Amino acid sequence: MARVKGGTAAVAHLVRGDDPSLVAQSVRDLLVRLAGDEDPATVVEEYGGGADDIDVGTIVDALTTAPFLTEQRIVVVRDAGRLGAADSARLTDWLAAPVPGVVLVLVGGGGTIPAGLVRAIDKAGSVTDTSVRAGRDRSQWLAGQLRDAPVRLSGTAAAMLDAHLGGDLHRLAGLLDTLEDAYGPGATVDESELAPFLGQAGRVAPWDLTDAIDKGDSAAALAMLARLTGAGELHALAVLAVLHRHYQAMLRLDGVQVSSADEAAEIAGMRSAYPAKKALDQARHLGSARIGRAVELLAAADLDLRGRSGLDDAVILEVLVARLSRLGGTRQVAGAGRRRR
């Protein structure tokens, strides 16, 4: 059984995150670990997770009843964010004097779990956040998953997998299990052995598309577009809205004297300074004439997507992205473009 600091047995666990698939995977692993040699079907009782309100009275009854014919009872409450303040207080009271052999597992979802209950669970057991942020956090998470995987991926295969998964990290566990079935536990898998199992490329973030456009990398931009509209299932008009916001920020910053990224964010109407700084740098790189041309291309594509041209939506977007990429890849002549205050 899991233990907390001081060696006492953990009586409560919370699993939460922003990807329901990763949360579900973590909960499954936790329940298998908690059940140990016992059959999870006989020791696990589940509540919540449906359309009906959570009946905290029934949950408390389960928590206050000692295990019968089993060594332990694991009470799982799904969509724990639907618990109200009074419900949270009753569970917190139970945590102060838990019944031996009974373990509480809360699963995030349905709203925000009261902070007091989170603190009480953290003290009595563990709080696991499955959220995977972009950048270094994502790389570290993926490296940890591959380190504990049932097969070993070569460096090039790991890089291929990383690029292919994109934001669909919930696909990783199933893919690794499939590789184990195909090549055996502990096998080393290279690119050629990995490729047949990858399937459709995972979704990417909208800024992966705009970053490629800004760099003038047409091939990468078209690849990101395909993944947004394929695995990402983003509608053509939604992609156009992403691009419109991207160039609208540049239009607002064009020629404006800006002293900081925070000021750029305020002018551009953006929440974060980082993307505002990127928009400012790209606005200065493009200059007024090319920003204006980009806006014209976006307006024409909007009309085409609404039926003017009769072309397929995918073709319209591909032409637009290719043209915007060509604009992004051309260096602005020094002194070109208008200046305004």
N, C-alpha and C positions, 0 to 999 in steps of 0.2 A: 504494500500500500504506500502511496506517496506520502512524503513527510514534509513538514515545514521546519523553520529554524527552531532549534532546541530539541529536535528529534520526535516531536509529537506527530501523531498521524494527521494528515490533511483531511478535513471533513467537508471542504467546499472547493469548487473550481468554477471559474468563469472563462468562457471562450467567446471572443467577439472579433469583429473585423469588418472590412468593407466589401469583401467578396464572399457571398454566401457559400460558394463551392469550397473555398479554402477553410471557412469556418466549419462546414459539415465534415470535411476530411479530418480536421484537427479533433473534432468531437468524436468521430469514429475511433481514431487512434487512442484518444484518452479513455474511452469506455472499454476498449479491449485491454488496455493497461490496467485499469481499475478492477476489471472483472477477474483478471488473473486466470486461475485454473477453472473458475466457475463459468457456466454458460451464461453469456450476457442476457439471453432471453428469459432467464429465471431470476436474475438479480436486478435488472434495469426496469424502472417504471418511468414512463414519459408523460409529460403534461404540456399543454400549450401547443403552439405551432399550427393552430387551426383558426377558423374564422370566429369562433366563440371566445368570449372573455375568459381569461385565466381565473380559475377558481382557487384562490390561494388557501381557502379552508381545506380543500381536499389535499393540496400539497402539504400543508402543515400536518394533517392527519398521517400522511405517508411518512413524513420526517420524524414524527414522534412515536411511530410504531416500530418496535424492535424487529429485526429480521427473523423470519420463521422458515425453518428447514433449509436456510442458506446462511453463509457466514456474514453476508452483508446485503444491504439494500442501497441501490444507486438511484436517486431521484433526479430525473432530468427535466428541466423546465426550459422549453424552447420559446423564442420570441420574448425573452425576459424583459425587453424594453417596454413591454406593455404593462408591467407591474407598476401599480401606483405607489404613492408614498406610504399609505397604510399597509399595503402588501409588503413593501420593502421592510418596514419596521417589524412585522411579524417574523420574517425570515431572519432579520438581524438578531432578534431576540432568541430564535432557535440556535443561531450560531454561538451565542454566549453559553449555551448549555446543550450541546448536541447529544443525540442518542447514540450510544456505542454501536458501531457497525453500520451506521447510516451515513451516506455521502450525498451531498447536494451538488449538482452540476447545472449551472445556468448557461444558456446559449443566447448570445446577443441576437438582436433583431426586433423589429416592431417599435423601435424608439430608443430613447436613452435610458440606460439603467441608472437608478438613483446613486449618486456618488457615495453616500453613506454605506450602502449595501456593497458597492465595489470595494471600499476600504475594508469592510468587515470580512469579505471573502479573501482578499489579499492577505489579511492577517491570519485567517484560518486555513488557508490552502494556497491556491495559485490563481493568477489572472493571466490569461494568454491572449495576446492581440495578434491575429493572423494577418493584419494589414501589411502589405508590401509596398513601400514607397518607390518612386522612381530613383534612378541613379545608383549611388553606392549601396543603399539599403537593399534594393532589388538584387544587385549583383551578389551581395553577401548572403542574402536569403537563398538564391539559386545555388551558390557554391556550397552552402551547408546542406541543401537537399541532395545535391549530387554526391557529396562526400559520404552521406549515409545511405546512398542508393544501393539496390541489390546488384547493380552492374556498374562497371567503370567506363566512363566516356573519355575518349582521347581528347586532348586539348582542342583540336579542330572540330571534333564532334560536339563538344560542349558549347563552343562558340556558335556552331550551326544551330543547335537546339535553342540557345538563348535568343538568337535573332528570329528564329521561326515562331517561338511561343508568343513573343510580343507581350500583350497584356493578359493572355489566356493562361495564366500560371496554374489554374486549376486542372489543366490537362496533363501536367507533369507527372503526377503520381500514377495515373493510368498508363501513360506511355512507358514509364520505367518498369512497371509490372509486365507490360507486354514484351519489352526487351528482355526481361528476365526469363519469361516463358520461351522466347525464341532462341536465346543464346545460352541460357543457363545462369545460375547464381554466380556472381563474381566475374563474369566474362567481361572482357574489354571490348568496347564497341567503338568502331571508327566511323567516319563520315559515310562511307559507302554502305555500311551495315545499318546506320541510323536512318538514312534517307527514305527507304521504303515505308517506314512506320510513321512518318511525320504527318501526312495528310495535309489538310488545308492550313495555310499560314495563319497564325493567330492575329487578333486585332492589335492595332497600334494606336497611339495617342494622336489627336489632331495636330499637335505641334511637331510630330515627326514629319508630317506632310509639309507644313509651312517652313520648317527648318530646311528641308531639302530644296524647296522652291527658292528660298532666300539664298542658298548656296549656288543656285544655278545648276543643280544636279538633276537633269530631267529624268534620267533613268531611275534614280532613287525616288524621286517625287512620284513618278508613275507607279512604282512598286508600292509605295505607301498608300497611294490612292486606291489601288486594287485591294489592299488589305483593309482599308477603311470601309469600302463598299462591299467587300466580300465577307470576311470573318467578322468585321465590325458591324456589318449590316446597317451602315449609315446611308440614309436616303440621299439622292443626288442634291436635293435642295438643302439638306442639312450640311453637306460638304460645302456647297456654295455659301451658306451662312458662315461657316468657319472661315473661309477665305475672305468674305466680305468684312468680318470683324478684324481680321488680320490687317487688311489694307486700310480700313477705316482708322485704325490706330495710327498708322503711318501718315495718313492724310491730316489728322489732327496735329501731329507733331512736326509736319513738314515746315521748315523755315522758322520754327519757334525757338527762341533762345531758352534753353533749359539748363538749369544748374545741377540737377541731381536726378537719379532714377525715380525717386519718390515724387518729384515734381512732374516728371514725365508720365508717371502712372495717373496722377491727378488730372492732367490735361487730356490724356487719352481715355480716361474713364475706365481704367483697369484697376483691379484689386491689388495686384502684386507689382513690386518694383522690378523684379527680374524680367518678366516678359515685356514690361514697358521699356526697359533698357534695350532689349533686343529690337523692339519696334523702332526706337529712336535711332539706333545704329543703322538699321536697314533703311529707314527713311532718308538718312544722310547719304547712305550709299546709293540709293536709287535716284534721288533728286526729284524735283517737282514734276518734270515732264514724264518720267517713267511711272511715277505713282499715278498720275492722271491717266496714262495709257492702261495701267492695270485696272483702274476703276472702269474704264470703257469696256475692257474685255469682260469684266465681271457682269456689267449691265447687259452686254450682248448675250452672254451665256445664260443669264437669268431668263431673258426672253425666249431663247432657244429651248431651255428646259420646260418652259410653259407652252411649247407647241409651235413656235414660229418656224423652226427649221425642219421639223419632222425627223431629225436624226435621233438615234438611240441615245439615251441619257449618258451611258458610259462613254460613247464617242465624244459627246459635247464636253464632258469633264476632262477627258484625256487631252483634247485639243487645248482647252483652257489652261490646264496645268503645265503642259509643254510650253505654251506661249509665256505664261508667267515665269517659268523657270529661265527662259531665255532672257527675259528682262532682268531677273535677279543676277544672272551670271555676267552681265556686262558692266564694266566699271564706269562710274560716273566721271565725266571730264571735270577737272578742277574748275570751280567757279560757276559751273552750270547750275541751272535751277533758280527759282526765285527765292527771295528772302522776305520774310514778313515778321512783324512783331505782334 
